[in-house]
């Protein structure tokens, strides 16, 4: 993985993060309510690992955010600059 590829993935993640949690906040905020969570996150899922069939269902930017997050984590692991929670 080149530095340019890592920078591209980081840039994409930042773009989608800001899109979901700033630009689209009026849409995102109600989606995070307890009443709506079951529509987007399974009982045994989390925001980052929702365990639902369609992560973009009626919330396209969320699917993009999750994809960009996973791509960035993959790139960071390849460069050995990412540790899983619980790792030293």
GIHU-V177181 format. One record per residue. RES is the residue in one letter. SS is DSSP state (A for helix, B for strand, O for the rest). OMEGA is omega in whole degrees, 0 to 359 (999 if undefined). Layout:
BEGIN
<<RES	SS	OMEGA> <RES	SS	OMEGA>>
END
This chain:
BEGIN
<<X	O	180> <X	O	176> <X	A	180> <X	A	178> <X	A	178> <X	A	179> <X	A	178> <X	A	179> <X	A	177> <X	A	179> <X	A	179> <X	A	178> <X	A	181> <X	A	179> <X	A	183> <X	A	177> <X	A	179> <X	A	178> <X	A	183> <X	A	190> <X	A	175> <X	A	184> <X	A	182> <X	O	186> <X	A	180> <X	A	177> <X	A	184> <X	A	187> <X	A	179> <X	A	179> <X	A	183> <X	O	179> <X	O	181> <X	A	182> <X	A	183> <X	A	187> <X	A	182> <X	A	177> <X	A	187> <X	A	181> <X	O	179> <X	O	182> <X	O	181> <X	O	180> <X	O	175> <X	O	179> <X	O	183> <X	O	178> <X	O	189> <X	O	179> <X	O	173> <X	O	184> <X	O	183> <X	O	182> <X	O	180> <X	O	184> <X	O	179> <X	O	179> <X	O	188> <X	A	182> <X	A	177> <X	A	177> <X	A	178> <X	A	178> <X	A	181> <X	A	177> <X	A	182> <X	A	176> <X	A	182> <X	A	177> <X	A	179> <X	A	178> <X	A	178> <X	A	180> <X	A	180> <X	A	177> <X	A	179> <X	A	181> <X	O	178> <X	O	177> <X	O	179> <X	O	176> <X	O	175> <X	O	175> <X	O	180> <X	O	177> <X	O	182> <X	O	999>>
END
